[in-house]
Amino acid sequence: MALGAKRDEVKRQHTVLEVLFPKVRAEILRLLFGPPQKERYVRELMALSGLTLSTVQDELRKLSALQLVTSRRSRSRRFYRANTNHALFPDIVHIVEVSERSPQIDRLLVHLPRGVGAARRRKPRSLPPDRPMRGNLFSQDLKV
């Protein structure tokens, strides 16, 4: 199998974690709650995930607000780790572990194929010029 074909095949697959959570959150949870569970600094998370710095910082801010991760500063680096004291810690670890062991899910099973549901997204048709709208409901000349 050609390298390009293999990449396309991987892009069409999702892990359980990516189906349950937005892609960015799934990746950060995988890095912090998956093995090895260790402290990681922001730029390390950025490099390992392939996400931009601001995206990683934004997601870490959200996870910190929920107290799912803890942080500490050491010189110019901020380190983050999974909060082992949080009530959801064992559940998230379990989801990450199961996601790593589970087979990939085909993207087409998760997302609607293009075109499906397009009829629902169409703009409403306007009336033709020879059929003007009846009248303004709030006008005074309308008789009830």
Stockholm file with secondary structure:
# STOCKHOLM 1.0

chainA/1-144         MALGAKRDEVKRQHTVLEVLFPKVRAEILRLLFGPPQKERYVRELMALSGLTLSTVQDELRKLSALQLVTSRRSRSRRFYRANTNHALFPDIVHIVEVSERSPQIDRLLVHLPRGVGAARRRKPRSLPPDRPMRGNLFSQDLKV
#=GR chainA/1-144 SS CCHHHHHHHHHTEECHHHHHSCHHHHHHHHHHHSSSCCCEEHHHHHHHHTCCHHHHHHHHHHHHHTTSEEEEEETTEEEEEECTTSTTHHHHHHHHHHHHHSCCEEHHHHSCCTTTTHHHHSCCCCCCTTSCCCCCTTCTTCCC
#=GC SS_cons         CCHHHHHHHHHTEECHHHHHSCHHHHHHHHHHHSSSCCCEEHHHHHHHHTCCHHHHHHHHHHHHHTTSEEEEEETTEEEEEECTTSTTHHHHHHHHHHHHHSCCEEHHHHSCCTTTTHHHHSCCCCCCTTSCCCCCTTCTTCCC
//
